Amino acid sequence: MENAIAPAEKATPKHVFLHLFVIIMLYASTVNFVTLMFQYVNYWVADPLSKAPSSFTFYNADLIKFALASLIIIFPVFILSSKFLNKSYVKNPAIRDMRIRKWLIYFTLFVSALVIVGDLVGVILTFLNGEATLRFILKALSILLVTGLIFFYYLRDLKNATASRGIKVFIWAIIAVVAVTIVAGFFIVGSPSVSRARRFDYERLSNLQEAQMQIINYWQSKERLPVALTNLSDNISGYQTPVDPETGAAYEYVMISTTSFKLCATFNLASDTDNPNMMGETPYAVYPAGKMENWAHAAGHACFERTIDPELYKSFEKIK
């Protein structure tokens, strides 16, 4: 009795939902991986057709963070659930022949083939239009590579019931590539502590930008600068003098002359001058990226001196 072989496990609804779960995790992992690839290309490769200066890049930091968070959770779940299913196949080979499994695999092959064909058509069309930039080519190659690997793996999986040594090496290589991709994301967006420090700086800069606009409006209304930032508070418009979001301290304001003043704050980090067109975490809520060069700052105490041009910013009385 001790040496009796346990009866094979029957294919149950559990396996149906497991196969659905694995394929959904595969699709989610693929989408987030490709999203990271696109954002990395945007970060490292400049687009000469962009309206921004050619040395600037354009990427979405929040999108990178979302893709990173998703991939960190979803991809290991996909690997572990796939491993669990493979053990089920060894225990009960009949599970490999489940109709739901074959339908899902053929559907995945179908989608992968469509994406590959569409990607190649897009590449040729873009080339014929003379718009084949390095950024576009890299993105097209990333889609082609990812979908091609998925197509290759599942096509082979249909033909072979056992995992060869080569497939195991292939799987470990994929895991390594995903791990490197995730690590690269942290180099771009920074650690959580750096990200939080940057958000505080962005809030400070946004406060100073808004205060500057209020000072200009004050000067246009009264033809003089406010003595202090507290003079800008207005219960009717709802504007209240902002304070440092991290320390609660008041921002420094100095009236230099009748038309000149400076605003100062203490920043955690230097401004991201290499990527002024970054989306997502952008501090440039008041002014567009092209007008941000006069808001660059180093880490620590920084001041921004401004002079109002009476001809450019006419008083409201003179406008009348």
ROTIRO-415701 format. One record per residue (C-alpha): residue number from 0; residue in one letter; x, y, z. Coordinates in Angstrom, 3 decimals, always signed. Each point is the difference from the previous one (the first is absolute). Example, Ala and Ser with C-alpha at 12.3 -4.5 7.8 and 13.67 -1.06 7.14 Angstrom:
ROTIRO-415701
nr:rest:x:y:z
0:A:+12.300:-4.500:+7.800
1:S:+1.370:+3.440:-0.660
This chain:
ROTIRO-415701
nr:rest:x:y:z
0:M:+0.000:+0.000:+0.000
1:E:+2.849:+2.344:+0.720
2:N:+1.274:-0.314:-3.582
3:A:-3.407:+0.510:-1.608
4:I:-0.135:+2.740:-2.641
5:A:-2.415:+2.814:+0.750
6:P:-2.782:+0.362:-2.571
7:A:+0.542:+2.704:-2.595
8:E:-1.666:+3.313:+0.731
9:K:-2.974:+0.724:-2.227
10:A:-0.251:+3.165:-2.035
11:T:-2.314:+2.211:+2.039
12:P:-1.394:+3.555:-0.197
13:K:+3.011:+0.929:+2.114
14:H:+2.222:-0.616:-2.991
15:V:-2.316:+1.953:-2.281
16:F:+0.318:+3.100:+2.152
17:L:+3.729:-0.576:+0.472
18:H:+0.532:+0.004:-3.752
19:L:-2.089:+3.151:-0.342
20:F:+1.923:+1.602:+2.840
21:V:+3.388:-0.867:-1.496
22:I:-0.879:+1.352:-3.433
23:I:-1.350:+3.234:+1.487
24:M:+3.201:+0.397:+2.018
25:L:+1.955:-0.584:-3.210
26:Y:-1.887:+2.737:-1.846
27:A:+0.322:+2.421:+2.921
28:S:+3.728:-0.680:+0.339
29:T:+0.491:+0.498:-3.724
30:V:-1.875:+3.307:-0.104
31:N:+1.904:+1.404:+2.978
32:F:+3.356:-1.232:-1.325
33:V:-0.602:+1.625:-3.389
34:T:-1.156:+3.173:+1.766
35:L:+3.315:+0.140:+1.842
36:M:+1.900:-0.595:-3.233
37:F:-1.833:+2.891:-1.674
38:Q:+0.665:+2.350:+2.912
39:Y:+3.667:-1.000:+0.146
40:V:+0.350:+0.754:-3.703
41:N:-1.677:+3.373:+0.608
42:Y:+2.411:+0.647:+2.851
43:W:+3.246:-0.944:-1.743
44:V:-0.699:+0.858:-3.636
45:A:-0.841:+3.537:-1.108
46:D:-2.597:+0.563:-2.701
47:P:+1.308:+2.472:-2.628
48:L:-3.590:+0.696:-1.100
49:S:-1.077:+1.018:+3.482
50:K:-0.914:+3.642:+0.608
51:A:+2.380:-0.072:+2.943
52:P:+3.728:+0.572:-0.525
53:S:+1.640:-3.058:-1.548
54:S:+2.031:-0.672:+3.142
55:F:-3.174:-0.405:+2.062
56:T:-1.908:-3.201:+0.564
57:F:-3.638:-0.536:+0.830
58:Y:-1.150:-2.715:+2.387
59:N:-2.664:-0.619:+2.599
60:A:+1.406:-0.670:+3.467
61:D:-3.352:-1.018:+1.485
62:L:-0.581:-2.470:-2.829
63:I:+3.407:-1.543:+0.673
64:K:-0.855:-0.343:+3.689
65:F:-3.351:-1.613:-0.752
66:A:+1.586:-2.463:-2.440
67:L:+2.765:-0.778:+2.506
68:A:-2.468:-0.617:+2.834
69:S:-2.133:-2.200:-2.250
70:L:+2.940:-1.977:-1.356
71:I:+1.546:-0.546:+3.446
72:I:-3.203:-1.709:+1.147
73:I:-1.519:-1.477:-3.158
74:F:+3.073:-1.567:-1.602
75:P:+1.028:-2.119:+3.033
76:V:-3.638:-1.078:+0.375
77:F:+0.029:-1.046:-3.661
78:I:+3.222:-1.984:+0.460
79:L:-1.175:-1.727:+3.191
80:S:-3.450:-0.860:-1.353
81:S:+1.562:-1.319:-3.214
82:K:+2.349:-2.142:+2.055
83:F:-2.964:-1.344:+1.981
84:L:-1.772:-0.932:-3.229
85:N:+3.103:-1.724:-1.355
86:K:+0.094:-2.149:+3.117
87:S:-3.652:-0.846:-0.603
88:Y:+0.883:-1.090:-3.541
89:V:+2.617:-2.396:+1.363
90:K:-2.432:-1.402:+2.531
91:N:-2.870:-0.261:-2.468
92:P:+0.983:+0.323:-3.701
93:A:-3.694:+0.150:-0.929
94:I:-0.102:+3.585:+1.289
95:R:+2.215:+1.052:-2.927
96:D:-2.722:-1.177:-2.363
97:M:-2.743:+2.059:+1.604
98:R:-2.039:+1.844:-2.598
99:I:+0.194:+3.308:+1.870
100:R:+3.796:-0.191:+0.043
101:K:+0.263:-0.572:-3.733
102:W:-2.527:+2.738:-0.736
103:L:+1.969:+2.487:+2.099
104:I:+3.315:-0.952:-1.574
105:Y:-1.356:+0.211:-3.538
106:F:-1.612:+3.333:+0.830
107:T:+3.346:+1.250:+1.330
108:L:+1.737:-1.180:-3.173
109:F:-2.694:+1.714:-2.053
110:V:+0.397:+3.323:+1.835
111:S:+3.806:-0.229:-0.138
112:A:-0.080:-0.665:-3.750
113:L:-2.308:+2.983:-0.565
114:V:+2.258:+2.278:+2.034
115:I:+3.111:-1.196:-1.843
116:V:-1.595:+0.532:-3.421
117:G:-1.394:+3.391:+1.009
118:D:+3.361:+1.030:+1.434
119:L:+1.840:-0.926:-3.181
120:V:-2.566:+1.807:-2.154
121:G:+0.410:+3.077:+2.206
122:V:+3.778:-0.121:-0.346
123:I:-0.140:-0.250:-3.799
124:L:-2.622:+2.751:-0.260
125:T:+1.993:+2.306:+2.255
126:F:+3.148:-0.712:-1.999
127:L:-1.770:+0.815:-3.275
128:N:-1.265:+3.268:+1.493
129:G:+3.530:+0.950:+0.986
130:E:-0.891:+0.129:+3.702
131:A:+2.064:-2.942:+1.218
132:T:+1.692:+1.655:+2.977
133:L:+2.211:-1.935:+2.384
134:R:-2.624:+0.363:+2.727
135:F:-2.708:-1.555:-2.203
136:I:+2.264:-2.827:-1.165
137:L:+0.950:-0.929:+3.571
138:K:-3.637:-0.046:+1.094
139:A:-0.979:-2.127:-3.000
140:L:+2.844:-2.411:+0.720
141:S:-1.038:-0.301:+3.642
142:I:-3.539:-0.975:-1.014
143:L:+1.310:-2.416:-2.631
144:L:+2.422:-1.612:+2.440
145:V:-2.507:-0.424:+2.836
146:T:-2.842:-1.356:-2.129
147:G:+2.430:-2.158:-1.978
148:L:+1.321:-1.645:+3.168
149:I:-3.537:-0.642:+1.254
150:F:-0.976:-1.506:-3.365
151:F:+3.120:-2.200:-0.058
152:Y:-0.478:-1.254:+3.557
153:Y:-3.670:-0.953:-0.287
154:L:+0.387:-1.480:-3.481
155:R:+2.699:-2.271:+1.350
156:D:-2.111:-0.711:+3.092
157:L:-2.733:-1.410:-2.234
158:K:+2.441:-2.379:-1.681
159:N:+1.960:-1.195:+3.029
160:A:-1.406:-1.417:+3.199
161:T:+3.245:+0.222:+1.947
162:A:+2.172:+2.999:+0.740
163:S:+3.490:-0.364:-1.446
164:R:+3.144:+1.452:+1.479
165:G:-0.003:+2.657:-2.700
166:I:-3.487:+1.178:+0.985
167:K:+1.019:+0.188:+3.635
168:V:+2.974:+2.157:-0.946
169:F:-2.345:+2.121:-2.146
170:I:-2.360:+0.524:+2.943
171:W:+2.837:+0.983:+2.332
172:A:+1.281:+2.428:-2.637
173:I:-3.447:+1.620:-0.191
174:I:-0.096:+0.312:+3.789
175:A:+3.434:+1.638:-0.052
176:V:-1.038:+2.476:-2.709
177:V:-3.132:+0.989:+1.929
178:A:+2.058:+0.407:+3.190
179:V:+2.493:+2.279:-1.770
180:T:-2.880:+1.994:-1.482
181:I:-1.496:+0.533:+3.445
182:V:+3.342:+1.085:+1.474
183:A:+0.484:+2.460:-2.877
184:G:-3.326:+1.587:+0.891
185:F:+1.219:+0.859:+3.487
186:F:+3.025:+1.765:-1.486
187:I:-2.359:+2.207:-2.017
188:V:-2.708:+0.832:+2.543
189:G:+2.224:-0.339:+3.072
190:S:-0.644:-1.648:+3.338
191:P:-3.265:+0.636:+1.902
192:S:+1.787:+2.453:+2.304
193:V:+1.440:+1.930:-2.951
194:S:-3.391:-0.020:-1.681
195:R:-1.642:+1.445:+3.097
196:A:+2.702:+2.664:+0.325
197:R:-0.503:+0.918:-3.658
198:R:-3.750:+0.352:+0.479
199:F:+0.566:+2.414:+2.867
200:D:+2.286:+2.028:-2.280
201:Y:-2.582:-0.026:-2.757
202:E:-2.625:+1.300:+2.421
203:R:+2.384:+2.752:+1.134
204:L:+0.670:+1.045:-3.575
205:S:-3.691:-0.018:-0.834
206:N:-0.689:+2.194:+3.053
207:L:+2.672:+2.483:-1.059
208:Q:-1.357:+0.124:-3.534
209:E:-3.483:+0.704:+1.253
210:A:+1.304:+2.615:+2.466
211:Q:+1.831:+1.703:-2.849
212:M:-3.208:+0.236:-2.004
213:Q:-1.827:+1.440:+3.004
214:I:+2.768:+2.581:+0.500
215:I:-0.296:+1.085:-3.632
216:N:-3.778:+0.289:+0.331
217:Y:+0.485:+2.006:+3.210
218:W:+2.395:+2.374:-1.774
219:Q:-2.368:+0.426:-2.939
220:S:-2.874:+0.777:+2.360
221:K:+1.770:+2.368:+2.396
222:E:+3.113:+1.052:-1.941
223:R:+2.209:-1.063:+2.867
224:L:+1.458:-3.223:+1.305
225:P:-1.333:-1.628:+3.170
226:V:+2.042:+0.569:+3.128
227:A:-0.359:-3.652:+0.981
228:L:-1.502:-3.155:-1.491
229:T:-2.780:+0.139:+2.567
230:N:-1.319:+3.081:-1.826
231:L:-0.937:-2.301:-2.889
232:S:-2.587:-1.958:+2.009
233:D:-3.490:+0.627:-1.331
234:N:-3.115:-1.441:+1.606
235:I:-2.093:+0.742:-3.084
236:S:+2.192:-1.802:-2.551
237:G:+0.942:-2.601:+2.604
238:Y:+3.746:+0.472:-0.417
239:Q:+1.980:-0.602:+3.164
240:T:+3.706:+0.583:+0.372
241:P:+1.676:-3.410:-0.433
242:V:+2.549:-1.437:+2.403
243:D:+2.670:-2.656:-0.405
244:P:-1.875:-3.337:-0.317
245:E:+2.638:-1.907:+1.956
246:T:+1.024:+2.386:+2.792
247:G:-2.958:+2.374:+0.132
248:A:+2.369:+2.983:-0.102
249:A:-0.890:+3.131:-1.975
250:Y:+1.713:+0.572:-3.325
251:E:+2.520:+2.813:-0.106
252:Y:-1.091:+3.125:-1.884
253:V:+2.175:+3.091:-0.409
254:M:-1.067:+3.207:-1.742
255:I:+3.162:+1.279:-1.721
256:S:-1.426:+3.104:-1.692
257:T:-3.334:+1.378:-1.125
258:T:-0.116:-2.559:-2.820
259:S:+2.452:-2.690:+1.112
260:F:-0.349:-2.784:+2.545
261:K:+1.285:-3.462:+0.758
262:L:-1.581:-3.203:+1.271
263:C:+2.028:-2.591:+1.871
264:A:-0.465:-3.551:+1.229
265:T:+2.102:-2.888:+1.241
266:F:-0.027:-3.003:-2.349
267:N:+0.902:-3.598:+0.744
268:L:+1.423:-0.733:-3.455
269:A:+1.294:+1.834:-3.026
270:S:-2.512:+0.576:-2.789
271:D:-0.140:-2.618:-2.747
272:T:+1.523:+2.142:-2.727
273:D:+0.785:-3.018:-2.194
274:N:-3.652:-0.909:-0.370
275:P:-2.171:+3.117:+0.186
276:N:-2.705:-1.708:-2.024
277:M:-0.594:-2.817:+2.461
278:M:-3.683:-0.717:+0.482
279:G:-1.812:-1.427:+2.996
280:E:+2.042:+1.558:+2.772
281:T:+0.420:+3.264:-1.863
282:P:+0.227:+3.069:+2.260
283:Y:-0.770:+2.289:-2.887
284:A:-3.684:+0.461:+0.660
285:V:+0.061:+3.755:-0.603
286:Y:+2.445:+0.422:-2.849
287:P:+0.604:-2.331:-2.970
288:A:+3.275:-1.886:-0.255
289:G:+1.436:+2.426:-2.542
290:K:-0.075:+2.862:+2.555
291:M:+1.528:-1.799:+2.932
292:E:+3.643:+0.935:-0.459
293:N:-0.310:+2.870:+2.516
294:W:-1.218:-2.404:+2.694
295:A:+3.059:-2.250:+0.034
296:H:+1.504:-0.368:+3.464
297:A:+2.634:-1.879:+1.962
298:A:-0.613:-1.978:+3.161
299:G:-0.313:+2.131:+3.114
300:H:-0.976:+3.662:+0.285
301:A:-0.819:+1.552:-3.374
302:C:-1.392:+3.388:-0.998
303:F:-1.738:+1.144:-3.172
304:E:+0.355:+3.705:-0.757
305:R:-2.653:+1.626:-2.169
306:T:-0.481:+3.474:-1.480
307:I:-3.405:+1.114:-1.246
308:D:+0.055:+1.769:-3.358
309:P:-2.615:+2.824:+0.253
310:E:-0.411:-0.026:-3.787
311:L:-0.672:-3.710:-0.092
312:Y:-2.104:-0.169:+3.176
313:K:-2.035:+3.172:-0.199
314:S:-2.068:+1.032:+2.989
315:F:-3.697:-0.651:-0.252
316:E:-0.686:+3.746:+0.208
317:K:+2.196:+0.706:-3.031
318:I:-1.635:-2.831:-1.920
319:K:-3.373:+1.702:+0.533
